[in-house]
Amino acid sequence: MNVIVIQARMRSTRLPGKVILDLCGAPLIVRMLERVQRITTPARVVVAVTTEAADDGLFDLCRAHGFEVFRGHPTDLLDRHYQAARACGAEVVAKVPSDCPLIDPAIIDAVFERFAQGDCDYASNLHPPSYPDGNDAEVMSMSALASAWREAAQGFEREHTTPFLWEHGERFRLANVAWGPGPGGALVRDYSMSHRWTLDYPEDYEFIRRVYTALYPRIPAFGIEDILRLLERAPYLQAINARYAGVNWYRHHLGELRTITAAQTR
Protein backbone atom coordinates (compact mmCIF):
# COMPACT_ATOMS: atom_id res chain seq x y z
CA MET A 1 0.00 0.00 0.00
CA ASN A 2 1.18 3.53 -0.83
CA VAL A 3 0.84 5.98 2.07
CA ILE A 4 1.47 9.73 1.91
CA VAL A 5 2.30 11.23 5.30
CA ILE A 6 1.90 14.98 5.70
CA GLN A 7 3.27 16.25 8.99
CA ALA A 8 1.65 19.36 10.44
CA ARG A 9 1.59 21.28 13.69
CA MET A 10 0.34 24.57 15.08
CA ARG A 11 3.55 25.66 16.84
CA SER A 12 5.61 26.68 13.85
CA THR A 13 8.61 28.68 15.05
CA ARG A 14 8.59 31.38 12.36
CA LEU A 15 4.87 31.56 11.56
CA PRO A 16 2.70 29.98 14.28
CA GLY A 17 -0.61 28.57 13.07
CA LYS A 18 0.46 28.79 9.43
CA VAL A 19 -1.35 25.59 8.44
CA ILE A 20 -4.75 27.05 9.31
CA LEU A 21 -4.31 30.45 7.69
CA ASP A 22 -7.13 31.31 5.31
CA LEU A 23 -6.65 30.39 1.67
CA CYS A 24 -9.62 31.31 -0.51
CA GLY A 25 -12.14 30.58 2.21
CA ALA A 26 -10.64 27.42 3.70
CA PRO A 27 -7.76 26.58 6.06
CA LEU A 28 -4.45 26.30 4.22
CA ILE A 29 -3.99 22.64 5.21
CA VAL A 30 -7.36 21.82 3.66
CA ARG A 31 -6.45 23.51 0.36
CA MET A 32 -3.16 21.62 0.31
CA LEU A 33 -4.82 18.27 1.01
CA GLU A 34 -7.30 18.96 -1.79
CA ARG A 35 -4.32 19.29 -4.13
CA VAL A 36 -2.58 16.15 -2.87
CA GLN A 37 -5.77 14.16 -3.35
CA ARG A 38 -5.71 15.03 -7.05
CA ILE A 39 -2.84 12.61 -7.68
CA THR A 40 -3.56 9.64 -9.92
CA THR A 41 -1.36 7.21 -7.98
CA PRO A 42 -3.46 5.07 -5.61
CA ALA A 43 -2.41 6.18 -2.13
CA ARG A 44 -3.75 6.62 1.37
CA VAL A 45 -3.21 10.15 2.69
CA VAL A 46 -2.72 10.76 6.42
CA VAL A 47 -2.00 13.97 8.30
CA ALA A 48 0.47 13.37 11.14
CA VAL A 49 0.00 15.92 13.93
CA THR A 50 1.63 15.95 17.35
CA THR A 51 0.24 14.71 20.65
CA GLU A 52 0.50 18.20 22.13
CA ALA A 53 -2.69 19.89 23.32
CA ALA A 54 -1.90 22.77 20.97
CA ASP A 55 -2.70 20.44 18.06
CA ASP A 56 -6.08 19.25 19.37
CA GLY A 57 -7.86 21.81 17.21
CA LEU A 58 -5.82 20.86 14.14
CA PHE A 59 -6.65 17.21 14.72
CA ASP A 60 -10.37 18.05 14.94
CA LEU A 61 -10.21 20.33 11.89
CA CYS A 62 -8.68 17.65 9.66
CA ARG A 63 -11.16 15.01 10.82
CA ALA A 64 -14.08 17.40 10.32
CA HIS A 65 -13.02 17.78 6.68
CA GLY A 66 -12.86 14.02 6.23
CA PHE A 67 -9.09 13.57 6.33
CA GLU A 68 -7.33 10.76 8.14
CA VAL A 69 -5.22 11.93 11.07
CA PHE A 70 -2.49 10.31 13.17
CA ARG A 71 -0.98 11.72 16.38
CA GLY A 72 2.67 11.20 17.23
CA HIS A 73 5.90 12.49 18.71
CA PRO A 74 6.06 16.31 19.02
CA THR A 75 9.74 16.76 18.10
CA ASP A 76 11.00 13.46 16.63
CA LEU A 77 9.47 13.82 13.17
CA LEU A 78 11.18 10.70 11.88
CA ASP A 79 9.44 8.69 14.59
CA ARG A 80 6.10 10.37 13.87
CA HIS A 81 6.45 9.68 10.15
CA TYR A 82 7.43 6.06 10.69
CA GLN A 83 4.69 5.38 13.24
CA ALA A 84 2.02 6.97 11.03
CA ALA A 85 3.11 4.87 8.04
CA ARG A 86 3.30 1.74 10.19
CA ALA A 87 -0.21 2.34 11.58
CA CYS A 88 -1.50 2.56 8.00
CA GLY A 89 0.17 -0.68 6.93
CA ALA A 90 2.39 1.10 4.41
CA GLU A 91 4.71 -0.72 2.06
CA VAL A 92 5.72 2.45 0.21
CA VAL A 93 5.82 5.76 2.08
CA ALA A 94 5.79 9.30 0.73
CA LYS A 95 6.69 12.54 2.45
CA VAL A 96 5.06 15.80 1.36
CA PRO A 97 5.61 18.77 3.72
CA SER A 98 2.58 20.64 5.03
CA ASP A 99 4.20 23.97 4.13
CA CYS A 100 3.84 23.29 0.39
CA PRO A 101 0.27 24.45 -0.42
CA LEU A 102 1.21 25.07 -4.07
CA ILE A 103 2.46 21.50 -4.61
CA ASP A 104 1.66 20.23 -8.08
CA PRO A 105 -0.03 16.78 -7.85
CA ALA A 106 1.69 15.77 -11.10
CA ILE A 107 5.06 16.09 -9.37
CA ILE A 108 4.01 13.69 -6.62
CA ASP A 109 2.87 11.26 -9.31
CA ALA A 110 6.19 11.62 -11.14
CA VAL A 111 8.17 10.70 -8.03
CA PHE A 112 5.89 7.73 -7.34
CA GLU A 113 6.35 6.62 -10.95
CA ARG A 114 10.12 6.85 -10.64
CA PHE A 115 10.09 4.79 -7.46
CA ALA A 116 7.82 2.21 -9.10
CA GLN A 117 10.54 1.40 -11.64
CA GLY A 118 11.87 -0.87 -8.91
CA ASP A 119 15.55 0.06 -8.99
CA CYS A 120 15.64 2.34 -5.95
CA ASP A 121 14.88 2.44 -2.23
CA TYR A 122 14.28 6.19 -2.21
CA ALA A 123 13.17 8.62 -4.92
CA SER A 124 12.64 12.36 -4.72
CA ASN A 125 12.75 15.55 -6.75
CA LEU A 126 14.98 17.38 -4.29
CA HIS A 127 18.33 15.62 -4.17
CA PRO A 128 19.56 17.54 -6.03
CA PRO A 129 16.72 20.06 -6.31
CA SER A 130 15.55 21.70 -9.51
CA TYR A 131 11.84 22.48 -8.98
CA PRO A 132 10.64 25.70 -7.34
CA ASP A 133 10.99 25.38 -3.57
CA GLY A 134 7.65 24.17 -2.25
CA ASN A 135 7.19 21.31 -4.73
CA ASP A 136 8.92 18.67 -2.60
CA ALA A 137 8.00 14.99 -2.84
CA GLU A 138 9.91 11.98 -1.49
CA VAL A 139 8.97 8.32 -1.83
CA MET A 140 10.71 5.44 -0.08
CA SER A 141 10.25 1.81 0.84
CA MET A 142 8.95 1.08 4.31
CA SER A 143 12.06 -0.98 4.97
CA ALA A 144 14.31 1.99 4.13
CA LEU A 145 12.28 4.28 6.40
CA ALA A 146 12.50 1.67 9.15
CA SER A 147 16.27 1.59 8.83
CA ALA A 148 16.42 5.36 9.22
CA TRP A 149 14.06 5.19 12.19
CA ARG A 150 16.23 2.61 13.95
CA GLU A 151 19.62 4.11 13.16
CA ALA A 152 19.42 7.88 12.66
CA ALA A 153 21.06 9.54 15.65
CA GLN A 154 21.76 13.15 14.72
CA GLY A 155 19.20 15.79 15.59
CA PHE A 156 18.69 17.04 12.03
CA GLU A 157 18.13 13.44 10.85
CA ARG A 158 15.27 13.02 13.33
CA GLU A 159 13.84 16.47 12.64
CA HIS A 160 13.87 16.31 8.84
CA THR A 161 12.94 12.61 8.49
CA THR A 162 14.88 11.54 5.39
CA PRO A 163 18.49 12.88 5.45
CA PHE A 164 19.76 9.57 6.83
CA LEU A 165 18.68 7.92 3.58
CA TRP A 166 20.18 10.33 1.07
CA GLU A 167 23.31 10.78 3.16
CA HIS A 168 24.00 7.03 2.91
CA GLY A 169 24.01 6.37 -0.81
CA GLU A 170 26.37 3.47 -0.24
CA ARG A 171 23.54 1.64 1.52
CA PHE A 172 20.38 2.86 -0.18
CA ARG A 173 19.64 3.04 -3.90
CA LEU A 174 18.72 6.65 -4.63
CA ALA A 175 16.87 8.17 -7.58
CA ASN A 176 16.09 11.76 -8.48
CA VAL A 177 13.40 13.29 -10.67
CA ALA A 178 14.87 16.38 -12.33
CA TRP A 179 12.78 19.15 -13.84
CA GLY A 180 13.11 19.14 -17.61
CA PRO A 181 16.26 17.05 -18.12
CA GLY A 182 17.79 17.65 -21.53
CA PRO A 183 20.39 15.81 -23.64
CA GLY A 184 22.94 14.05 -21.47
CA GLY A 185 20.81 14.63 -18.36
CA ALA A 186 21.59 18.36 -18.19
CA LEU A 187 18.87 20.43 -16.56
CA VAL A 188 16.82 22.60 -18.88
CA ARG A 189 15.34 24.44 -15.90
CA ASP A 190 16.46 24.87 -12.30
CA TYR A 191 14.31 27.21 -10.23
CA SER A 192 15.21 25.74 -6.84
CA MET A 193 17.13 28.82 -5.69
CA SER A 194 15.12 31.51 -7.46
CA HIS A 195 11.46 30.56 -7.00
CA ARG A 196 10.18 30.22 -3.44
CA TRP A 197 6.66 28.75 -3.10
CA THR A 198 6.97 27.29 0.38
CA LEU A 199 5.56 28.73 3.63
CA ASP A 200 7.73 29.86 6.54
CA TYR A 201 7.40 33.64 6.74
CA PRO A 202 4.54 36.18 6.50
CA GLU A 203 5.83 37.20 3.06
CA ASP A 204 5.53 33.59 1.89
CA TYR A 205 1.90 33.55 2.98
CA GLU A 206 1.20 36.80 1.14
CA PHE A 207 2.74 35.35 -2.03
CA ILE A 208 0.79 32.08 -1.75
CA ARG A 209 -2.45 33.91 -0.92
CA ARG A 210 -2.13 36.11 -4.01
CA VAL A 211 -1.35 33.15 -6.26
CA TYR A 212 -4.43 31.33 -5.01
CA THR A 213 -6.57 34.44 -5.37
CA ALA A 214 -5.43 34.83 -8.97
CA LEU A 215 -5.85 31.20 -10.04
CA TYR A 216 -8.46 29.57 -7.79
CA PRO A 217 -11.20 28.59 -8.46
CA ARG A 218 -10.89 29.72 -12.07
CA ILE A 219 -8.31 26.94 -12.54
CA PRO A 220 -9.14 24.58 -9.64
CA ALA A 221 -6.38 22.14 -10.56
CA PHE A 222 -3.75 24.77 -11.36
CA GLY A 223 -0.22 23.42 -11.57
CA ILE A 224 3.36 24.56 -11.79
CA GLU A 225 3.10 25.88 -15.37
CA ASP A 226 -0.02 27.90 -14.51
CA ILE A 227 1.88 29.57 -11.65
CA LEU A 228 4.88 30.32 -13.86
CA ARG A 229 2.62 31.91 -16.49
CA LEU A 230 1.03 34.02 -13.75
CA LEU A 231 4.46 35.19 -12.59
CA GLU A 232 5.37 36.14 -16.15
CA ARG A 233 2.27 38.33 -16.30
CA ALA A 234 2.72 39.69 -12.78
CA PRO A 235 6.44 39.61 -11.88
CA TYR A 236 5.81 41.80 -8.83
CA LEU A 237 4.32 38.74 -7.12
CA GLN A 238 7.64 36.94 -7.04
CA ALA A 239 9.23 39.98 -5.41
CA ILE A 240 6.97 39.61 -2.35
CA ASN A 241 9.13 36.91 -0.74
CA ALA A 242 12.20 37.14 -2.97
CA ARG A 243 14.52 37.91 -0.07
CA TYR A 244 13.96 34.38 1.23
CA ALA A 245 14.56 32.60 -2.08
CA GLY A 246 17.06 29.81 -1.54
CA VAL A 247 16.79 29.94 2.26
CA ASN A 248 16.30 26.49 3.75
CA TRP A 249 17.33 24.32 6.70
CA TYR A 250 20.48 23.07 4.96
CA ARG A 251 22.32 26.28 5.84
CA HIS A 252 22.46 25.30 9.51
CA HIS A 253 24.08 21.92 8.85
CA LEU A 254 26.56 22.37 5.99
CA GLY A 255 29.34 21.08 8.20
CA GLU A 256 27.41 17.86 8.88
CA LEU A 257 25.76 17.12 5.52
CA ARG A 258 28.01 15.26 3.09
CA THR A 259 25.78 15.45 0.01
CA ILE A 260 24.67 19.11 0.25
CA THR A 261 26.78 22.04 -0.88
CA ALA A 262 26.67 25.72 -0.01
CA ALA A 263 25.33 26.36 -3.53
CA GLN A 264 22.03 24.73 -2.49
CA THR A 265 21.18 27.21 0.23
CA ARG A 266 21.85 30.74 1.35
N, C-alpha and C positions, 0 to 999 in steps of 0.2 A: 504494500500500500504506500502511495505517495502522501506525505504529510508536509504542509507548509506551516511553519511556526513563525508567528509574528509577535515579538516581544514588545510589551508596552507598559508604561507606568506613568503615574501622575507627577512624581517628584523629579522631573528633569532639572538638572543643575542650571542650565542656561536659560531655559524657557519653561518654567513649571506649568503643568496642565496643557502642554502643547497639543497632545493627542485629542483633546476635546474642544479645541478652538473651532469656531464656526467656519464652515466651508460651504458656501451656497446653501445655507439652511439646514445643514446637518453637521454633527461632530466630525472633525477631521478624520478620526480613526474609521468612522463609518464610510466616508467617501473613499478612503484608501482600500478598505475591505471590498467595497463594491468593484473597484478596479481589479483587485487580485482575483476575485471570483469570475472575472471575464476570461481567464485563461482557458485554453482548450484541453490542456493536460488533465486527466482525471486526478484529483487530489483533494484531500481533506484539509481544511483550513482551520487552524486553532490559534486564538489569541492567548499568549502566555503573559499573565500579569503577576504581580508579586502577592505575597501573603500579607503585606502591610495593610493596616486599616485605611490608609490613604488611598488604596486602590479598590476599596469596596464599591465605590460609586462607578468606577470604570468597569469592574466586573459586571455589575448590574446593567450598565448601559449596553455592553456588548451582548449580553444575554437577551435583553429586551429587544434588540434588533435582530435576533435570531442567529447570532454567531456563537460558535463553540468557544468556551473559555477554560483555561487551565491556570491554577495558581501555584507559584513555586518560589524558589529562593529569591530574596530581595536584591542581593548583590552578586551572587554567583550565577551569571547569565548562562554559562555553559551548562551548569547543572539544571537550570530551569528549562533550557532548550532540550536537553537530553531527556529529562523526566516527562516533559510534555509529549515529545515524540514517542517515548516508550509507552505512555498511557494510551496513546492512539494506536498502538500496534504498528508503528511505522517500519517499513523496510528501506525506504528512501526518504530522506529528510531535506527540506528546503528551509533556507533562512532568508526572509525578506524583512528589512528593518521597518519599524512603525513610523519612522521619520521620513518616509519616501512616498508621500501622497500623490506624486506625479508619476509613479512607476508605470511603465508601459507593460501591460499583460503579455504582449508578444515577446518581450525580453525574457520574462520568466519562462515562457514556453520554450524559447530558444535554448536556455540553459538546461532545462529538463531534457530536451531533445539531444543535446550534446552528451549529457550523462547517460542517456539511454543507449548510446552506441556501445556501451559495455566495456570500454577500455580504460575507465578511470574510476577512482574512488571518490573524487571530488571535482566538481565543475563549477565555474563561476564566470562572471563577466567583469571581474574586478582585480584579477591578479595575472597580468597587469591590467589596470583600468583603461578604458577608452570611451565609455559612455558618459554622458553628463552625470555629475554626482547627484545621486538620488534615484538612480535606476539600478540598484544593487540586487543581484540574485545569486544565491549559492545553493548548490544541490550536492548532497553527499550520501553515501551509504550509511545505514544505521550502525554497521560495524565500525566504520571509520569514526563516526561521531562518538561511539562508545569508547574507542581507544583514546580520543582526546579527553573525554570525560574522566577516564581513569588516570591518565598520565599527565595532563597539563598542570603545571605547578606555578607558573608565573602569573602575577596578577592580571596583566593585560590579556593573557590567554583565557582566563576565566571570564573576564569582563566582556571580551569581544567574540567569544564563542569558537571561532574557526581558525585563528592564527596558528594553533598547534599543527593543524593539517597542512596548510600551505608553507609553513616553515620547515616541514620535514618531507620534502620531495623525494628523499631517498627511501622513504617508507611507504608513502601514499602516491598513487598515480593521479596526477593533476591535469586538468584540462581547462582551457580558457576560451571564452567566446568573445572575439574581438568585434568591434563595430566597423563594418565595411572593410574587411581585409582585401587587399588588392593583390597583384601579381607578386609571388614570392612571399606572401604573408604580410607584406607591409601594410600599415594602417592607412586607409584613405581618410579617415576622420578620427580625431582624438580630442574630445571636448571635456575630458576628465578634470582638467585644471582650469578651464575657462568658463564652464557652465555649471552653476550651482543650483540644483533643484531640490536639495534636501532641507530639513527643518531643524535648526538649532537656535537661531536668533530671531528677534522680532522682525528684522529686515527680510529674513527667509520667509516668514509667514506672510508678510505683505506681498512679496513676489508671488508666492503660491496662490494667495487669495486672488490676486489680479489675474493670474493665468486662468484660474477656474472661472472667474467672473466673465472673462472674455470668451471662453470656449464651452462652458457647461451651462445649460443642457443642450445648446445648439449642436454640439458634437459630443454626445454622451460618452462615446468610447474613444475620446481623443487620445492620440498617442504621441510618441516622441517627435515625429515629423510635423504634426499639427502644431506642437509647441514651438518648434524651430521656425516654422513659417510665421507664427505670431510674433516671435522675437525679431524677425526680419522686418515686419511691418511696424513694430513698436520697439525699437532698440532701447528706449529709455527703461523698459521693464527690467532688462538684464542688469542695468546699472543699480537697481534698488539694493541688491545684496552682493554687488561685485567685489566689495572689499573682503568678503569671506571666501571668494572663489579659490579652491585649492586647499582650504583649511580643513584638516581632518585629524583624527586621533593619532595617526602615524607619527606626527611631529614630536610627540612626547616620548617616543620609544625607538628613535632611529639608532640608538646605541645598542638596542637589544634585538631588533628585527634584522634578520640576515637577508631577506628577500625583498626588502623595501629600500628605496633610495631617497635621498633628499629631494630629488626631482619630482617625487610623487606627493609632496605636501609642501606647505609653506606656513 
